[in-house]
């Protein structure tokens, strides 16, 4: 490496001197070097340097432009495969990965060709990848192989619970306590029935005001339609509760982007926040995403340890510090690493100490600013995790977090552990934030998308 005076380096670099351009890069003047290189991309040696620079800063569109213009002599097959994959040229990416033949490349090729619809070829490639997989990756590959075999009908697939079955399981305690099924069975429609319904709605934690208004609506409908039996009232009850929940469900936003997608999680200690993050990490890694967790709840050693366990279980990576460390610094390191190392998804755990309200609000605002300093468009989702077992009391908790940051969605946990399953109605109506996920059991598969129709059917029966 040659060393020159500052002015001399730039003069030589502008004339296309490769050693001077490399010196600019070494000095951290990559933007200046890149602009010079773009003027000399017709020269093979300098074109290669420019291609490497594009890869380093993950500018895959420009790297692809060079390949398209000058051919596939640029970079290694693995580098070209990455470029093709990131710009959506999946068939080209697949062909380049096949040229490499190591574990990672065979695995990626298998994933790509499965997405292109050739499951038999995907199975062949993943079985080749399994033979040379490191021990830490074997379980992931075996799961993908099993999924494809089931899709091809090569193994018998276990009957899976439907979403409605899962909601019924999750709302079992509510149904047992409220017994809507009995109320709507073989009763005549009279004042006694409506009084009993109002009491049951209150017991289900729909809220007194909502319960009174709902029963009044049912009275009017019964008169208008001249209903005679309680069975006929059941469907109308479902329709009215669905109307109350209109706009209360929404898909979790995890789009494919050129940069990592950040999901920020809020919630009080014990709400199930860390477990929710772990279950989502498990889900995302099984979908082939590269996931990293940020342990920014540094005020509880148990939270850090719990997140570590989920990282190991899910196959995600984790950034953590010692108890009491600055949460914002953990977030910065997590997002910075995600950008530099090409992670798809970042899941960030935060503290939830409501007894220190103002410091908590300031801390959460600081964390969001740190994320946006590195990725201005993020976080894609800011999710508030609420414990269903405390019913409508969750609303007062939520208002504190809303003071700190804009919340894009709610996750309701422990729905299977409460008789207050109707609280989802006032929670969503009062907070005006869509419920995106619901925990209906302890297993990783029991964190489900919230669907109004299935929820109401399981609640009312």
N, C-alpha and C positions, 0 to 999 in steps of 0.2 A: 504494500500500500504506500503510495506517495503522499507526502504532506507538503502543502503549499501555503503561502500567505493567503489570507482571506480573499483579497481582490483577485489574486492570481488564479485561485481555485475556480471562482465563478467565471472568469474570462475564458479559461481553458474548457470548462464545462460547456459553456455556450457554443464553443467551437466543435463540440462532439467528442471531447477527450474523455474516454471511458473511466480512466483512473480518477479524474477530477470529479466526474459525476458521482462515482462511488464514494468519494470523500465528502461530497455534499450530503449524501444519504447518511453516511456515518455521523456527520455533524447534526443530524436531525432535521435537515432542510429538505425533507422529502417532497413537499409540494413544488419547490423550486426545481428540484431534480426531475420530477415527473413532467413538468411543463417543457423542460429542455429535451427530455427523452422523447416526448410526443412529436417533437420536430424532427427527430432522427429515427423514428420507428422503422423506416425503410432499411436501416442498417441492421443486419442480423444480430450482432453482438449486443447492440443497444436495445434492440427490440426484446431480447431475452431479459435484460435488466428491467425494462418497463413492465413486462409480463409478471415478473417476480414481485415487483412493487405493487401491482394491481392485486395480486393474490394476498400479499401481506396485509393490505388494507381492506380486503374482502370486496373489492370492486369487481364483481364477477361479470357484470355486463361489459365493461371495457376489456377485460381479459378475453371474453368471448369474441368481442369485435376483432381483436388481434388474431385469434385462431381462424375466424371466418375469412379474414383478409389475407393472411399469410400461410395458412395451412396448419396441419397438426404436428409440426416439428417443434412447437413451443411447449416447454414444460415436460413433466413426466406424464405417463398415462394416468396416474392417480390424480394429478393436478388437473389435467384436462377433464377427467371424469367429474371431479368436483365442480368445475366451472359449468360443464354441460348440465349437471343435475340442478345447480342453483338457478340457471336461466330457463329451465323447463325443457331442455333437449334430452329427454329421458332415454330415448333409444341410443343416442350417441354416448351418453353417460354409461349406459349398460355395456356397450361394446368396449369402451375404454377400461372399465373395471375388470372385464374379463381378461384383458391383456396382463393385468397385474397378478391376479390369482392368489393373493394372500387372504387371510381370514376376513378382514374388514371389507376388502373389495368384493369378495364372493358374497358376503352377507348383504352389502348394499345392492349388488347386482340382482340378488334374489328378491329383495324388497321392491326394487324398481320393476322387474319383469312381472311380479305379482300384480303391481298396480296397473301394468299394461294389459293384464288379463290372461297371461300365460302361466297358469298355476302349476302345470306339470313341470315346466322349465324352472319355475321358482323353487319347487320342491327339490328338484335335482341339485340346484345351486346351494340351497341351504343345507342339504345333507352333506355336500362337499365341504361347506364351511364348518359344519359341526365336527368333522374329522380333525380339523386343525384349530378348533376354537380353544382359546385359553380357558382355564377352569372357571374364571369369573364370568365368562360369557355363555357358557354351555346351556344354562337354564333358559336364558332368553331365546337362544336359537331353537332349543327343543320345543318351546312354547309356540314359536312361529311355525315350525314343522307340523306340530299337532293341529294348529288352526287350519293350515292348508289341507292336511289329510282329511279333516272333518268336512271342509268345503268340497273336497273332491269325492266324498263318500267312501273314503278308504278305511275310516274308523267310525264306529257308531258314536254319534254325538249325544251327550247327556241332555235330557230335556231341561231347558232353561226356564226359570221363572219369568213370566211376562212382567211388564212394568206394573200392570194392575195388581198382580199377585204380590209384588214387592210392596206396593203401597198398602195393600190389605194387611200384610204382615206388619208393616211399620205402624199402622193405625189400630192394631189389635187391642191395645189397652184402652184407647179412646172408645172404640166400639163396645168393648165389654162394660165400660163404665156408663156409657150413654144409652146403648141399646136402642138405636134408631129403628133397627129391624123389627123389634117388638111393637114399637109405637105405631109403625106404619102397617101393621098386619091385622086385618079384620076389624078395624075400628070404624065407628061412624064419625062423621065430621061434625064436631060440636065445640062449644066453648072449652069443655074439659080437655079435648085433644089439643087445642091451640095453646092453652095454658101449660100443658105438659111439654109441648114442643118448645115453648119459650124457655122453660126451666132447663130443658136438655141443652139448648143452644148456649145458655149461660154456663152450664157445667162443662161444656166442651171448650169454653173460653173464647167464644166468638165475641164476647163483650155484651153488656146489658143493652146499650143503645142499638147495636146491630141486631141483637136477638129480638128486641121489641119491633124494630122496623121490618125485619124479615117475616115475623109472624103476621104482622099487619098486611104485608104484601100477599101472604098465603091466604089470609081470610078473603081478601078482595078477589083473588083468582078463583077460590072455591065457589064464591057467590056468582062470579061472572060466568064460570063454566058449568055451574050447577053440579058440582062434584058431590057424590054420595058416600064414597068410601075412602079410607085413608090410603089404600094402595094407589089410587089415582093422584093423591096429593104428593106421593113420594117423588115422582118425576118432576113435578113442578118445583119441589124443594131443591132438587139437584140443579135445575135450570136457574133458580134464583141465586143459589150460592155461586154457581159458575159466573153469573152476572156480577156478583160482588167481587169476584176474583179476576174480572176482565183486565187484561194488561199486567197481570201479576206474575206471569211466567215469561222467561226469555232464555234463549240459548247462551251457554257459556262461550265467550268470544276468545278463541285461540287460533287466529288466522295464521297462515304461512306468510312470513315476511322475510325481507332481506336481512333484517337484524333480529336479535332475540326478542321474543314476546315476554313481557313482564306481567306477572300476576301478584298483586299485593294483598295480603290477608290481614284483616283486623278482627279484633274480638277480645272479650275479657278472658282472663285466665280460667281454664276449665270449660270453656265453651266448646271444645273439640276442634279448635283451629289447627293445631299441629297435626292431629290425626287426619283432618281433611286434606291438608297439604300432602301428607304421606300417601293417601289414597289416590290423589290426583297425579302425583309423581309416578306411582305404580302404573296408572292408566296410560299416561303419556309415554313412558318408556316402552310399554308393550305395543304402542302404536308406532314405534320406531323413532321417537323424538329423543334428542339429546337434551337432558334435563339437569339443571343445577338448582340447589336449594340454598337460600340465604338465612342463616340462623340469627336473625336480628332481634329476637327476644332474649337479650343478654342479661336480663335481670333475674332469670330463673335458670339455674344449672340444669334442672330437670327438663326444661323445654329444649335446650341444646342437645341433651343426651337423647331425648325422644326423637328429635329430628334426625340425629345421626343413625338411629336404628332404622327409621323409615328410608333414609338414603341408601343404606346397605341392602335393605329388603327390596327396594324398588329398582336398584341399579342406577340411581341418580348420583350425582356428585354433590358436594356440600362445601360451603365456605362458613367457617365458624371461628369464633374467638373465645377468650376466657370470659367467665361470668363477670358482669359489670363493665365490659368494654362498650365503647360508643356504638350504638346500633347503626347510626348513619355510616360509620366507617365499614361495617360489615356489608351493608347494602352496596356501598361504592365498590368494594373489592369483588362482590358477587357479580354485579352488572358488568364491571370492567373485564373480569375474566370471561364472562359469557360472550362479550363482544369479540374479544381477542381469540378465543378458542372455538368459536362457531357453535355455541349452544342454541337450540331452538327455543327453549322455554326456561324462564326464571321464575321460581316460586319463592316469595319472601315472607317469612314469619315475622310478626311484630309483637311487642309487649302489649298487655291490656290491663294496666293497673288503674282502675277507675278511682281509687282513693287518692290518686295524685292527678286530678283532672287536667289542670293547666299544663303541667310538664308533659303529660301524655299527648295532648293536642299539639303542643309545639314540636314534640319529637316526631309525630307522624307527618306533620307538615314538612319538617326538615328531611325526612326520609323520601318523601315524594319529590322534593326539589333535587335531591341527590340523584334519583333515578332519571329525572328529566334533564339534568346537566349532561348526562352521558347519552340518553336516548330521549330526545324531546317529545316524541309521540307516545311515550309510555308513562304509566302502566296502562296496558290495554284493559285490564280489569282490576278494580279495587273491590274486593269481596269482604263483606262483613259476615262473620260466622256467629250465629245465635243458637243458644241451647233451647230446644223445644220444651224441655222439662220445666222451665220457669215461665212459660206461657207469655201473656201480654207484658210481663215485667221486662221482657227483652226490648220493648219499645223504648223505654227510658234509657237503657244502655245504648241503643242505636243512635239516639239523639246526640249523645256525647261524641261519638265517632263522626257523625255527620258535621259537627262543628269543625273538625280537623281537616277532612278531605272529602271530595266528591265520591260517593259510593255508587258503583255501577251495578251491584247485585248482592243478593243475600244468600247465604248458605244456612239451611236449618239442619242442625244435627240432633241426634238422639230422639227422633220422632217415635221410635219404637219403645222408648222408655217413659212415655207420658200419657196421661188421659186427657191432656189439654191440646189434642191435635187440631182443634178448631181455631187455635190462636193464630194460625197462618193467615186467616182472613183479616183480622184487625192489624196484624203486623204489616201486611202488604198494603192495606188500604190507608193506614195512617202514615206510614213512612214513604209511600209512593215510590218504592224501589222494587224492581222485579226479583222474585225468588228464582234463583238459577239452579240450585242443587239442594237435594234433601237426603239426609242420612237416615235410612230405614233399617239399619242393622249394623253389625260389627265388622262384617267381612268387607274386603276391598271392593267387591261388586255391589255393595249395598249403598254406595254413594251414587244417587241417581239424578238425572235431569228432572226438574219439577214440571209436571204436566197437570194442568187444572182439571181436565176431564177425569183422569185416573184418580186423582186425589179426592175429588168430590164423590166419585162412585165408591171408593173405598171407605170414605167417611160415613156416607149416608146408607150405603149398602143396597 
